């Protein structure tokens, strides 16, 4: 006799809830350890300041997925502003599903809630970045309607660049 699968719960994280806070830190640490997250654990400062830092930003929100009582996935988002549309946008900053739980529709369920929240906020679009070699994520995002960003196809797709600033 097999054990029935745990019920999937997808919800907006409450940064004041200890279980949600622990899940956010643990899942983001697992993401950081994953090759798609750089392969190194979160530092002590990031672990200590992640949840208070998110809670201090009124335009931040997170979505968590639990299978039963076990954290299964997270999405961290930040509201920005589209100057061309004159409306808010929501940037999806982190998307992670725990190893061993992938391929079950968890990311899709979390992103559906993100889209719902974005629509409630009057957002004109969702944005995200994806590593060029992350074929599974790219397939998921394309299936959900995401695509490369270009204003003029002759100028090519927009690219995400960064410049690290020392503390």
C-alpha positions in Angstrom: 0.0 0.0 0.0 1.5 3.3 -1.0 1.3 6.6 0.9 -0.9 9.2 -0.7 0.9 12.3 -2.0 1.0 15.2 0.4 -1.4 18.0 -0.3 0.3 21.0 -2.1 -0.4 24.4 -0.4 0.7 27.6 -2.2 0.4 30.8 -0.3 1.7 34.3 0.1 4.4 34.3 2.8 3.8 36.0 6.0 7.2 37.4 7.0 6.1 37.5 10.7 5.3 33.8 10.7 8.2 31.8 12.1 7.5 28.8 10.0 7.3 30.9 6.8 10.5 32.8 7.8 12.4 29.5 8.4 11.1 28.1 5.1 12.2 31.2 3.2 15.7 31.1 4.6 16.1 27.3 4.2 14.7 27.3 0.6 16.8 30.2 -0.5 19.9 28.5 1.0 19.0 25.4 -0.9 18.7 27.5 -4.0 22.0 29.2 -3.4 23.6 25.7 -3.1 22.1 24.5 -6.3 24.1 25.1 -9.5 21.4 27.4 -10.8 22.0 29.5 -7.7 25.7 29.6 -7.8 26.6 26.5 -5.8 27.5 28.2 -2.5 25.5 28.5 0.7 24.0 31.8 1.9 26.3 33.8 4.2 25.5 34.5 7.8 24.5 38.1 7.0 22.1 37.0 4.3 20.6 34.3 6.5 20.1 36.8 9.4 18.8 39.7 7.2 16.7 38.0 4.5 13.3 38.0 6.2 13.7 41.3 8.1 15.0 42.9 4.9 12.0 41.6 2.8 9.6 42.7 5.5 11.0 46.2 5.5 10.3 46.6 1.8 6.6 47.3 1.2 6.9 46.4 -2.4 8.4 42.9 -1.7 6.3 39.8 -1.5 7.1 36.1 -1.4 5.1 33.0 -2.3 5.8 29.6 -0.7 4.7 26.1 -1.5 4.4 23.3 1.0 3.8 19.6 0.5 2.2 18.7 3.7 4.3 20.5 6.3 7.5 20.4 4.2 8.7 23.5 2.4 8.8 22.7 -1.3 9.3 26.0 -3.2 9.6 29.7 -3.1 9.3 32.8 -5.3 10.5 36.2 -4.2 9.1 39.3 -6.0 9.6 43.0 -6.0 7.2 45.6 -7.4 8.9 48.1 -9.8 7.4 50.7 -12.1 7.2 50.7 -15.9 7.9 54.2 -17.1 6.6 53.4 -20.6 3.3 52.1 -19.2 3.0 54.4 -16.2 2.0 51.4 -14.1 3.6 49.0 -11.7 5.3 45.8 -12.8 6.3 42.8 -10.7 9.8 41.4 -11.0 10.1 37.8 -10.1 13.6 37.7 -8.5 13.9 34.1 -7.3 12.1 30.9 -8.3 13.1 27.7 -6.7 11.6 24.2 -6.2 13.5 21.8 -3.9 15.3 18.9 -5.4 13.2 15.8 -5.4 10.0 17.9 -5.7 10.5 19.2 -9.3 8.3 18.2 -12.2 5.1 18.2 -10.1 3.7 21.6 -11.1 4.9 23.4 -8.0 6.6 26.3 -9.8 3.6 26.7 -12.1 1.3 26.9 -9.1 3.5 29.5 -7.3 3.7 31.6 -10.5 0.0 31.5 -10.9 -0.4 33.1 -7.4 2.3 35.6 -8.3 0.4 36.6 -11.4 -2.8 36.9 -9.3 -1.1 39.2 -6.8 0.5 41.3 -9.7 -3.0 41.7 -11.2 -4.4 42.8 -7.9 -1.6 45.4 -7.7 -2.5 46.7 -11.2 0.8 45.6 -12.7 1.2 45.8 -16.4 3.7 42.9 -16.7 5.8 40.3 -14.9 9.5 40.3 -15.5 12.2 37.7 -14.6 15.7 36.6 -15.6 16.7 33.1 -16.5 20.1 31.5 -17.1 20.6 30.8 -20.8 21.5 27.2 -20.0 18.5 26.5 -17.7 16.4 24.7 -20.4 13.8 23.4 -18.0 13.0 26.8 -16.5 13.0 28.4 -20.0 10.4 25.8 -21.2 8.2 26.5 -18.2 8.4 30.2 -18.6 7.7 30.0 -22.3 4.7 27.7 -21.6 3.4 30.4 -19.1 3.7 33.2 -21.7 7.1 34.7 -20.9 9.4 35.6 -23.7 12.5 37.6 -24.4 12.1 41.4 -24.2 12.8 43.6 -27.2 11.6 47.1 -28.1 12.9 46.9 -31.7 13.8 43.4 -33.0 16.6 45.0 -35.1 18.3 46.0 -31.8 18.0 42.5 -30.3 16.8 41.2 -26.9 17.4 43.0 -23.7 20.1 41.4 -21.5 20.4 41.5 -17.7 23.7 42.9 -16.6 25.1 43.6 -13.2 27.8 45.6 -11.4 28.6 44.3 -7.9 29.1 47.0 -5.3 31.3 46.3 -2.4 29.8 46.8 1.1 
